[in-house]
């Protein structure tokens, strides 16, 4: 069997040094994560600008797009009303 974990209490100076190292590691990790986010954002912008400059369609469009049709059809004149004529 394993022995239960019995931590030795740290002195105030040791605890302060431990917290300082912990804070330093946390800040370093935050800087690395921020750098990765900025790198991904920059790569995305460059790719979008290149595709826009070359006139490429988005990657998800794998087939030719259907011709655009107006979403609202012009209203037809009712048959009961004659078209207006100017004299």
C-alpha positions in Angstrom: 0.0 0.0 0.0 1.0 3.6 -0.5 1.6 5.9 2.3 -0.8 8.9 2.7 0.5 12.2 1.5 1.7 14.1 4.5 2.9 17.6 3.4 5.5 19.4 5.4 4.3 22.9 6.2 6.3 25.6 4.4 7.9 28.6 6.0 6.7 32.0 5.0 9.8 32.6 2.9 9.4 29.2 1.1 5.7 29.8 0.5 6.5 33.3 -0.9 9.2 31.8 -3.2 6.7 29.0 -4.3 4.0 31.5 -5.1 6.5 33.7 -7.0 7.5 30.7 -9.2 3.9 29.8 -9.7 3.0 33.3 -10.7 6.0 33.4 -13.1 4.9 30.1 -14.8 1.3 31.4 -15.1 2.4 34.6 -16.8 4.7 32.7 -19.2 1.8 30.3 -20.1 -0.5 33.3 -20.7 2.0 34.9 -23.0 2.4 31.7 -25.0 -1.3 31.2 -25.3 -1.8 34.8 -26.4 1.0 34.4 -29.0 -0.8 31.3 -30.4 -4.1 33.1 -30.7 -2.5 36.1 -32.4 -0.6 33.7 -34.8 -3.8 31.9 -35.7 -5.6 35.2 -36.3 -2.8 36.5 -38.5 -2.7 33.3 -40.6 -6.5 33.5 -41.1 -6.3 37.1 -42.2 -3.5 36.3 -44.7 -5.4 33.4 -46.1 -8.7 35.4 -46.5 -6.9 38.2 -48.2 -5.1 35.9 -50.6 -8.4 34.2 -51.6 -10.1 37.5 -52.0 -7.2 38.8 -54.2 -7.3 35.8 -56.4 -11.1 35.8 -56.7 -11.6 32.4 -55.2 -14.9 31.1 -54.0 -15.1 30.0 -50.4 -13.8 26.5 -49.9 -17.1 25.1 -48.8 -18.6 25.8 -52.3 -17.8 22.6 -54.1 -20.2 23.0 -57.0 -21.1 25.8 -59.3 -23.6 28.2 -57.7 -27.1 28.4 -59.2 -27.9 31.6 -60.9 -29.2 34.2 -58.5 -32.9 34.6 -58.5 -34.7 37.5 -56.9 -36.3 36.6 -53.6 -39.3 38.8 -54.2 -41.3 38.4 -57.4 -42.8 41.5 -58.9 -46.5 41.8 -58.3 -48.6 41.0 -61.3 -51.6 43.3 -62.1 -54.9 41.7 -61.4 -56.9 40.7 -64.5 -60.0 42.6 -63.3 -58.3 46.0 -63.5 -57.2 47.2 -66.9 -53.8 48.7 -67.3 -53.7 52.5 -67.2 -53.2 54.2 -70.5 -52.3 57.8 -71.0 -54.1 59.9 -73.6 
